[in-house]
């Protein structure tokens, strides 16, 4: 299981998870080597960096001056896997963790306090790892949301079954103010928050597949202007190109964390 506890906490608090509960609110990477991680993603995605209040092992990545992701160089120290993880906004991290366990999922870490909020690392009943965050979001969060520099997609055994699991955990389709809407488009489940597509769920992953790319997992996508150039840079920096198409590439960084670069934004 991937243990990533980078929280979306930042500087000035302006948005609470109460306002956007159930929606993805951040993506983060656990790494072993902060300098190596910064050099890799700077070369591949052009990211710059700023500190986080959580300490000198934590960074916020900036794309064209806008926040895009968090990095925590704690994988070795905390015995965690190197991996990208999406976080969902919740009103109560404790309640979300309890709901996950009641429905056959697992709680790997937490909930724990990470001022100004609480976080937990969880897995659904098919083993896909995700995090939850309760509390204030960082001051640039509305910019992150509008820019759609990152989005997420769940590859899972059964999209309909997964939508029921996550819907019960996050109160999707409850009709409450700030809550998310769920739509079925063919074999895919589409999650919308305040009218914006914020996540997709698709069937096809196999629970017992030997290749981790085929097992159920949340895949983090970053929008870029030149997919092929990112793939070349990833190889030059010690990463791996796992799949390459004209509009999208699946890459692994120099420590093995998988992510996708795409020229397409979610709509």
C-alpha positions as CSV (number, residue, x, y, z in Angstrom):
1,X,0.0,0.0,0.0
2,X,1.2,3.5,-0.8
3,X,1.7,5.6,2.3
4,X,1.6,9.3,1.3
5,X,0.8,11.9,4.0
6,X,1.6,15.2,2.2
7,X,-1.3,17.4,3.3
8,X,-2.7,20.3,1.2
9,X,-2.0,22.6,4.1
10,X,-0.4,25.9,3.0
11,X,-0.1,29.5,4.0
12,X,-3.3,31.6,4.3
13,X,-6.5,29.6,4.9
14,X,-9.4,30.7,2.7
15,X,-11.4,27.6,1.7
16,X,-12.6,24.8,3.9
17,X,-13.2,21.2,2.9
18,X,-16.8,21.8,4.1
19,X,-17.4,23.9,0.9
20,X,-16.3,21.2,-1.6
21,X,-16.7,17.9,0.4
22,X,-16.3,14.7,-1.6
23,X,-14.2,16.4,-4.4
24,X,-10.5,15.8,-5.1
25,X,-8.6,18.7,-3.3
26,X,-5.0,17.9,-3.9
27,X,-2.4,15.4,-5.3
28,X,0.9,14.5,-3.7
29,X,4.0,12.4,-4.0
30,X,6.0,10.5,-1.4
31,X,9.6,10.3,-2.4
32,X,12.9,9.3,-0.8
33,X,15.2,12.1,-2.2
34,X,13.9,15.6,-2.2
35,X,16.6,17.1,-4.4
36,X,16.4,14.2,-6.9
37,X,12.6,14.5,-7.0
38,X,12.8,18.3,-7.6
39,X,15.4,17.9,-10.4
40,X,13.4,15.2,-12.1
41,X,10.1,17.1,-12.2
42,X,11.7,20.4,-13.0
43,X,13.3,18.8,-16.1
44,X,10.2,16.8,-17.1
45,X,7.4,19.2,-16.2
46,X,9.1,22.5,-15.7
47,X,8.1,22.7,-12.1
48,X,9.4,25.2,-9.6
49,X,9.2,24.8,-5.8
50,X,8.3,26.6,-2.6
51,X,8.4,25.3,1.0
52,X,5.4,24.0,3.0
53,X,4.7,24.8,6.6
54,X,5.0,21.1,7.5
55,X,8.8,21.2,7.4
56,X,11.9,21.1,5.2
57,X,11.1,17.7,3.7
58,X,7.9,19.1,2.1
59,X,7.4,21.2,-1.0
60,X,4.7,22.7,-3.2
61,X,5.3,22.3,-6.9
62,X,4.4,25.3,-9.1
63,X,3.7,25.2,-12.8
64,X,3.8,28.6,-14.4
65,X,3.6,30.1,-10.9
66,X,0.4,28.1,-10.0
67,X,0.3,25.3,-7.4
68,X,0.0,21.9,-9.0
69,X,1.1,19.2,-6.4
70,X,2.8,18.4,-3.1
71,X,6.0,16.5,-2.5
72,X,7.0,14.8,0.7
73,X,10.5,13.3,1.0
74,X,9.5,10.9,3.8
75,X,9.3,7.5,2.0
76,X,12.5,6.2,3.5
77,X,12.1,7.8,6.9
78,X,8.5,6.7,7.4
79,X,8.8,3.3,5.5
80,X,6.4,4.4,2.9
81,X,6.1,3.5,-0.8
82,X,7.1,6.0,-3.5
83,X,3.8,6.9,-5.1
84,X,1.4,9.6,-6.3
85,X,-1.8,9.8,-4.2
86,X,-5.0,11.9,-4.7
87,X,-6.7,13.5,-1.6
88,X,-10.4,14.1,-1.2
89,X,-12.0,16.9,0.8
90,X,-14.1,15.6,3.8
91,X,-16.0,17.2,6.6
92,X,-14.5,14.6,9.1
93,X,-11.4,12.5,8.4
94,X,-12.4,10.2,11.3
95,X,-15.9,9.6,9.8
96,X,-14.5,9.0,6.3
97,X,-12.0,6.5,7.7
98,X,-14.8,4.7,9.6
99,X,-17.0,4.6,6.5
100,X,-14.2,3.1,4.4
101,X,-13.6,0.4,6.9
102,X,-17.3,-0.4,7.3
103,X,-17.5,-0.9,3.6
104,X,-14.6,-3.3,3.3
105,X,-11.7,-0.8,2.7
106,X,-8.7,-0.3,4.9
107,X,-7.1,2.6,6.9
108,X,-3.3,2.6,6.4
109,X,-2.3,5.8,8.2
110,X,-4.4,8.0,10.5
111,X,-6.5,10.0,10.8
112,X,-3.8,12.2,12.2
113,X,-3.6,15.9,13.0
114,X,-1.6,18.0,10.5
115,X,-2.5,21.6,11.3
116,X,-4.6,23.2,10.1
117,X,-6.5,20.0,9.5
118,X,-6.6,16.2,9.8
119,X,-5.6,13.6,7.2
120,X,-5.8,9.9,6.6
121,X,-4.4,7.5,4.0
122,X,-7.0,4.8,3.0
123,X,-7.6,2.1,0.4
124,X,-10.9,1.0,-1.2
125,X,-12.0,-2.6,-1.1
126,X,-10.1,-3.3,-4.4
127,X,-6.9,-1.9,-3.0
128,X,-6.7,1.5,-4.7
129,X,-5.1,4.0,-2.4
130,X,-6.3,7.5,-1.7
131,X,-6.2,10.1,1.0
132,X,-8.7,12.4,2.8
133,X,-8.2,15.9,4.1
134,X,-10.4,17.7,6.6
135,X,-9.9,21.4,7.3
136,X,-8.5,24.4,5.6
137,X,-7.2,24.3,2.1
138,X,-4.1,26.3,1.1
139,X,-4.5,29.9,-0.1
140,X,-3.9,29.1,-3.8
141,X,-6.4,26.2,-3.8
142,X,-9.1,28.0,-6.0
143,X,-6.3,28.6,-8.5
144,X,-5.4,24.9,-8.5
145,X,-9.0,24.0,-9.0
146,X,-9.7,26.4,-11.9
147,X,-6.4,25.7,-13.7
148,X,-7.0,21.9,-13.8
149,X,-3.3,21.3,-14.1
150,X,-3.9,17.9,-12.5
151,X,-6.8,15.5,-12.6
152,X,-7.4,11.9,-11.5
153,X,-8.9,8.7,-12.9
154,X,-9.6,5.5,-11.0
155,X,-8.9,2.3,-13.0
156,X,-10.8,-0.4,-11.2
157,X,-12.5,-3.8,-11.5
158,X,-16.1,-2.4,-11.7
159,X,-16.8,1.3,-12.1
160,X,-20.4,1.0,-10.9
161,X,-19.4,-0.8,-7.7
162,X,-16.6,1.6,-7.1
163,X,-19.0,4.6,-7.5
164,X,-21.3,3.1,-4.9
165,X,-18.3,2.6,-2.5
166,X,-16.9,6.2,-2.9
167,X,-20.4,7.7,-3.1
168,X,-21.3,6.2,0.3
169,X,-17.9,7.4,1.8
170,X,-18.1,10.9,0.4
171,X,-21.8,11.6,0.1
172,X,-21.7,11.9,-3.7
173,X,-25.0,12.6,-5.3
174,X,-26.5,13.6,-1.9
175,X,-27.8,16.9,-3.2
176,X,-26.2,19.0,-0.4
177,X,-24.6,22.4,-1.1
178,X,-21.0,21.9,-2.2
179,X,-21.4,18.2,-2.8
180,X,-20.5,16.3,-5.9
181,X,-22.7,14.9,-8.7
182,X,-22.2,11.5,-10.3
183,X,-23.0,10.8,-14.0
184,X,-22.8,7.6,-15.9
185,X,-21.4,8.0,-19.5
186,X,-21.2,4.6,-21.2
187,X,-18.9,2.4,-19.1
188,X,-17.4,5.3,-17.3
189,X,-18.5,7.2,-14.1
190,X,-17.9,10.9,-14.2
191,X,-17.6,13.0,-11.0
192,X,-18.5,16.7,-11.1
193,X,-18.1,19.3,-8.5
194,X,-19.8,22.7,-9.0
195,X,-20.2,21.8,-12.6
196,X,-16.5,20.8,-13.3
197,X,-15.3,17.3,-14.1
198,X,-13.0,16.5,-11.3
199,X,-12.5,12.7,-11.6
200,X,-13.4,9.7,-13.7
201,X,-13.9,6.0,-12.8
202,X,-13.5,3.3,-15.4
203,X,-13.7,-0.5,-15.4
204,X,-11.1,-2.9,-16.6
205,X,-8.4,-3.2,-13.9
206,X,-7.8,-6.7,-12.4
207,X,-7.4,-7.2,-8.7
208,X,-4.9,-10.0,-8.9
209,X,-2.9,-8.8,-11.9
210,X,0.9,-9.2,-11.5
211,X,1.5,-5.9,-13.2
212,X,0.7,-3.0,-10.9
213,X,-0.4,-0.9,-13.8
214,X,-3.3,-3.3,-14.3
215,X,-4.4,-3.5,-10.7
216,X,-7.0,-1.1,-9.3
217,X,-5.3,2.3,-8.7
218,X,-5.9,6.0,-8.9
219,X,-3.9,7.5,-11.7
220,X,-2.8,11.2,-11.5
221,X,-2.7,13.1,-14.8
222,X,-0.8,16.3,-15.4
223,X,-1.7,18.5,-18.4
224,X,1.3,19.5,-20.5
225,X,1.9,21.2,-23.9
226,X,4.3,18.6,-25.3
227,X,3.8,14.9,-24.3
228,X,6.7,13.6,-26.4
229,X,9.1,16.1,-24.9
230,X,8.1,15.1,-21.4
231,X,8.6,11.4,-22.2
232,X,12.1,12.1,-23.6
233,X,13.0,14.2,-20.6
234,X,11.8,11.5,-18.2
235,X,14.1,8.9,-19.8
236,X,17.0,11.4,-19.8
237,X,16.4,11.9,-16.0
238,X,16.4,8.2,-15.2
239,X,12.7,7.6,-15.4
240,X,10.7,5.2,-17.6
241,X,8.2,5.5,-20.4
242,X,5.5,2.9,-19.7
243,X,3.2,3.9,-22.6
244,X,3.3,6.6,-25.2
245,X,0.6,7.9,-27.5
246,X,0.1,11.2,-29.4
247,X,-1.9,12.9,-26.6
248,X,-0.9,11.0,-23.5
249,X,2.0,9.1,-21.9
250,X,2.3,7.0,-18.8
251,X,5.6,7.6,-17.1
252,X,7.5,6.5,-14.0
253,X,9.9,8.9,-12.3
254,X,13.4,8.2,-11.3
255,X,12.2,6.4,-8.1
256,X,9.4,4.5,-9.8
257,X,6.3,6.6,-9.0
258,X,3.8,6.4,-11.9
259,X,2.0,9.3,-13.4
260,X,0.4,10.4,-16.7
261,X,1.1,13.5,-18.8
262,X,-1.7,14.5,-21.2
263,X,-2.4,17.3,-23.7
264,X,-6.1,17.0,-22.9
265,X,-7.9,18.8,-20.1
266,X,-11.0,17.3,-18.4
267,X,-14.4,18.7,-19.3
